[in-house]
Amino acid sequence: MTSQLRPQAEAGYGVHRESTIEVRSPAKINIFLEVLGKRNDGFHELETVMLRTSLHDVLRFETSISGQLSLRLADYSPPELAETFPLDDSNLILRAAQALREHTQAHQGAAITVNKRIPPEAGLAGGSSNAATTLLALNRLWGLDLPKQTLHEIAASLGSDINFFVEDCRAAVCSGRGERVAPIQPGGCLYFVAAQPASGNSTPEVFRQLRVPGIEQRRDVRGTIAAVKSGTMKNLQDASFNRLTKAAQELNPDMADLMRVMAQDTERTVFMSGSGSTCFVIARHQREAGRLKSRLQHLNCRWLAAFKVD
């Protein structure tokens, strides 16, 4: 998780305290998402409840004597990832690092290595989490000492969902484009089993497909907030909702089929995270999450995992 910023010297690497930092970059899951309307800037006004999960990437930051910014995948990364994961300025990691330098007029560099575990095009905000982790880690590595509010301002300029990870909380109600974050405290420990179909979703396409609800059709977030605070599977299952689900199913038949099979095999309601294509069910506890995952092993999907709110 982003709060676990620790220098590698403490992990037994034997380097200077501030020369290398390795940190987890967690995925999020949306258990509520309502679209309130179209904004003047072209984005949509959202109200969503996000949960930080134990599923994570690992990012390593090393001080660069040359002052350059560089990005690479870990040596043991799967070969197919190298074909889809950009290592240039289109990657949010480098964009976040550059935005931090421009804001502070800093001249430090960093060599950044990514061990990628969060699947792309999954609605789990892997890229946004990586960007937030970069802001937090380099703020420390470079000795900038920027307050969290300043990091929030930089995060909001880079894209949606990043502010949730900058806030570094287990759960929150996020609004606007996702940049306004109001933390809430989950009760108990919440577990999920998630799968991703063979094809991913394009967030812009899902929003273009969406039919924005009228005021009288909007779902109220308060029931979901209460369910998160209660920490029980039944309450959370009854209160979970995602306005984008129908639009995503229309665009991605693979995802629609996956949700149908998951519902049959688990006898649970299946939900979608973000704009998809990750689909998930809620488990009562860790043992049940393991059992549900076993039932779904036969699925022809890109990715299957069990995780918890962390």
Secondary structure, DSSP 8 states (H G I E B T S, - for coil): -TT--EEGGGGT----TTTEEEEEEEEEEEEEEEEEEE-TTSSEEEEEEEEEEEEEEEEEEEEETT--EEEEE-TTS-HHHHHHS--STTSHHHHHHHHHHHHHT---EEEEEEE--S-SSSSS-HHHHHHHHHHHHHHHHTT----HHHHHHHHHHH-SSHHHHHHT-SEEEEEETTTEEEEE---S--EEEEEE-SS---HHHHHHH-----GGG---THHHHHHHHHT-HHHHHHH-EETTHHHHHHH-HHHHHHHHHHHHHHTS--EE-TTSS-EEEEESSHHHHHHHHHHTTT---SEEEEEEB-
